[in-house]
């Protein structure tokens, strides 16, 4: 798995402050960047639409199709991914589980796919139906800061599968490099509020946080 920043809004703090000034000042002008106190107030008060002006694009490689299915549920993002219709997936690696039985099943699926395509029994856009969720995929993901913050709150939670937690941690690391004043506040709900919001679905491994009122 690899996550890098392809491009991002330059000086997002200054753009955020300009957006805030547009709500309060008749003639807003460019000024200093939003500082930690303003950002914490906006997060606490749920005045988060102003963060949507700041965007970042990630280049993602070596994640599974099952992770992509979860990622694309965050509908505010823009996603472009490798196409199983146009690309031959016979030599594309799988994100293996380490369980011998499951790994053999994945290998069998790839064998069936490659045989059908090579023999001409079906084109690759039809044969792809047998490819496993473990098939590796590359993704270009553009998302605004508000929805990225929300993504991290949900996906850094210990209830997620290990691959998603590893992915969310990699995204958080890159987002922090881009905008540390904002993303130093990001994390699972328990880390932000010292209580778990998952109710009866609370993960056993989440460190004993009490349930939120």
Secondary structure, DSSP 8 states (H G I E B T S, - for coil): -EEEEEEE-TTHHHHHHHHHHHHH-TT--------HHHHHHHHHHT--GGGGG-EEEEEEEEEEHHHHHHHTTSTTSEEEE--TTTS--TT--B---S-HHHHHHHHHHHHHHHHHHHHTSS-HHHHGGG--TTBEEEEEEEEEHHHHHHHHHHHTSTTS-HHHHHHHHHHHHHHHHH-HHHHTT-S-HHHHHSSB--GGG--TTS-S--B--
